[in-house]
Amino acid sequence: MTSTPLVAAAVSIRDLSTRFGDVWVHRHIDLEIGCGEMVALVGGSGSGKTTLLRQMIGLLEPTEGDIRLLGEPLFGGGREREQALRRRFGVLFQHGALFSAFSVYENIAFPLRELRALDEDCIHDLVMLKLAMVELLPRHARLMPAELSGGMVKRAALARALALEPELLLLDEPTSGLDPDRSDNFVRLIRVLGEELGLTVVLITHDLDTLTALASRVAVLADQRILALGSLDEITNIDHPFIRNFFLSERSRRTRDSR
C-alpha cells in the first residue's frame, strides 16, 4: 500500500506565547492553515491580532513557541535562508504602507530590484503585469501615493505584495477605510486573484462583509488563545461573549443572511 505524501501546512503555529513586560498577550496558541485556504483572524480590540500577524511575517519574535511558513521555520537558519522564505509571502498592510517618495511604479518595482537578478526591461514588464492584475492602468504607474484614492492605494499595495509571486498572502484589514462599493470590488479582486494564483490567504478583519465573502474558515482570538477555528456556521454555534457580540448581533445576522 502506497501512502499519500503529506503536504506541509502554509502556516503552522505551535505553543506560541507572547509577553510584553509582565503582560501576557498570547498563551499557548496553536494554529494550522492549509495550503490554498482563506482564513480570517478576528478578535476584540487588544486581543493581539496585529501582534500575531507581525510574528507571522517575522517582524516580531514570540516569547515562546514555533512558527513555520510553507513547511519552514520562520526564524533561525541564517539570514539568507530567512530572506529566501520571506520572498515566498506577500503582505498588504492596513493603510497600504506605500513609500511616499516613490511613484506607484517604483513601489512595485522595489521588491523586484531587491532580488538583484532582473534587468530593467524585465522589471518594467513585471510591474505592468502586476498593475493589470489589480485592475490599475499603465498611466497610474506614474502617480505618487498622495495622488491616489483610498481604493487605488490598496490596489497598488496589493500589486507590490504580489510582485514576487508569493504562495502566501497576509492582509491586515484589507477593506479598512473603503466605502461599501470600493470594499466589495476589492474583496472580489482578492477572491479572484486568490483562486487564479492558488494563494493561501490569511486576513485580519473586523468587517463581517469582508469575512463572509472571503473566508473559508475563521480563527477567533480571545482569552489569549485561539478560542475557535472553523466555518462561520461552526463558529456561531459557540457560546462566548465575543462571538455573540461579533457574529450574532442583529446587524451581523442581516449581513450573513444577505450573503
N, C-alpha and C positions, 0 to 999 in steps of 0.2 A: 504494500500500500504506500503510495507516494503522498506525502503531506504537502499542503499548500504553504509556501513561504509566507511568513507574516510581514505585512507592510508596516514600517515604522509610523508611529503617530506623527502628525505635523507639529503638535505641541504636547509635551508631556511634562507635567509639574508634579514633583513628589515631595511631600512632607515639608512644604515651604512655610517658613515663618519669618516675619519681618518686625523688627523693633527699632524705634527711634527713641533713644534715651531709655526711659523707664516705661514707655508706652508701646504695647504690642499692637500692631495694625493687623497682622495675619498670624494665625496659629495653625500649623499642620494642614496646609492647603494641598489637596490633590486634585488635578485636573488633566484630562486627556482629551485631545481633539483630533479626530481622524482626518486624513488627507481628503480634501475635497469638500469638507464640511463648511458651513457658515454658522458660526456660533456667536451669540450676543452675550456680553457680560453686563449684568445690571446689578445695581446695589444703591443703597441710600447715600446721601452726602456724608463723606468721611469714612465710608466703608473700605476704602483702599483700592478702588478700581484703577485709578490712574497710576498708583504706585505699582500695582501688579502689571499693568501694561508696560511701565518703564522698566520693570525687571525682565519682561518677556522680550524686550528689544535691546537689552544689555546696557541700559543707561544707569541701572541701579542693581547692585548685587544683593540678594536676600541674606538675611542674618543666618538662616539655616535652610537646608533643603537643596533640591536639584532641579534645574530647568534644562530640558532638551528640546531643540527645534529640529524637525526633519531628521530625527534619529541621532543628532549630535549634541553633545553638551555645549551649552551656550558660553560658559566660562571655562577658562583653562586651555592648556594645549598650545599656548603661544599666540602671539599677535597675528601672524599670517593665517593660522587656522581660524581664529575668531573672525578676522576680516572676510575670509572666504565664505564663512557661514552667513555673515550679515549681508552679503550680496544676494543671498537667496531669499531674503524677505524685504518687503517694502512697507513703509509707514506713512499714513496720512494723519497728520496732527490736526487738532481741533480747529485751529484758525489758519490752517494751510502751512504756516511757517515758511513761506517763500522768502528767499533772500531779497530784501527790499531794494538793494542796489543793483540787482541783476534783472534783466528782461525775462519774460517768460521763456524764451529760447535758452538763455543762459542758465536758468534754473533747472530746466530739464536736461540740458547738456552736462551739468555739473557732475552727477554721478558717473556718466559715461566717460568724461575726461579723467576722473579719478582712477579709472581702470588702467590708464596709460597703455592701452592696447589697440586703440582705434584711431584712424586718421580723421581729419575734419570732415571730409566728404561723407564718410560712414556715419559720423556723429550727426551731421545735418539730416541725412536720410532717416535715421532713427528718431530724431526729435520730431520731424514732420509726421512720422508714423504714429508716435505717441500722441501728438496733438489730435490727429484724426481719430484715434481710438477713443479719446474722451470728448469727441464732438466739438473741438475747437478748430478754427480756421487758420490757414497759414499766416494771415495778416495779424492774428493775435500773438504770434511769436515775438513781434517787435514791441509789444506793450510792456510797461512796467507794472509791478504788482499794485501800485497806487491807482492805476488806471482801470483796474478790473472790478467788475461787480463781485458780490459775495459768491455767486454760483460759479463764476469764471475762476476765482481764486481756488475753489475746491477742485475744479476740473484740472487746472494747471498743476496743483499739488498732487493730484492723483496721477497725472501723466508722469511727474517726476518719480513718484513711488513705484511706477511700473517700468521705469527706464531700463532697469537691469533684468527685466523679465523674471520677476520673483515667482517662487512657488507658494509663498505665504504672504498675505496682505493683512496688516493690522490697522484698524481705523479707530480713531478717538473722536467720538461724537461727530460722525461724518456729515450730519444734516444740521448741526447747530448753526443758528443764525440765518437759515434759509427760509424764505416764505414757503407756503404749502406747495405751490406749483413747482418751484425750483427743487424743493426737497423730494417730491415724487419723481421728478425727472432724474435727479442724481441717484436716487435709490435704484431706479430702473437701470441706469448705466452701470452701477456696481454689480447688480444681479446679472446683467447680460455679460459683462466682462468676466465675472467670476465663473460663469458657466462656459464661455467660449475658451477661456485660457486655462481652465481646470484649476483655479486658485482655491486654496484654503483661506477663508476669511474669518478673522476674529475682530469683532467690533464692540466698543463700549458705547452705549447709548442710553439716554433716558427717555427717548421718543418711542412711544409704543407703535406708531405707524411704521417707523423705520424697522423696528424689531420684527413686527408681524410680517412685513414684506420680504425681509431678507433671511431671518434666522431659521435654520433647520432645528437647532437646539438652543436652549437658553441656560446660562450658568448664573445662578443667583448668589451674590457675595453678601453675606450678612453674618453677624456674630463672629467676625474674624475668620470665617471659613467659607468654603463653597457649600452653601446650605442645600442647594439642589441643582441638578443638571438633567435636563430632559426636554421633551417637546413642550410647546406652550400649553397644551391641554394637560400634560402631566404636572407642570409647574403650578398651574392654577388650582389643582386639587390639594395642594399642600396648605395646611393651616399655619400661617405665620403672619405676624403683623405687617412686615414689609410687603409680602406677597399680596395680602388683602388690599393694602393701600395702593400698590402699584398696578396690579393686574385686575382687581375686582371692583374698582370704583365704577360708578355709572358711566363716566366718560370712557374708561377702559373697555367696558363691555360694548359700548357703541363702536369703538374702534375695531375690536375683534370681530364683531358681527358684520361690519361693513367690508372687511377683508374676506 
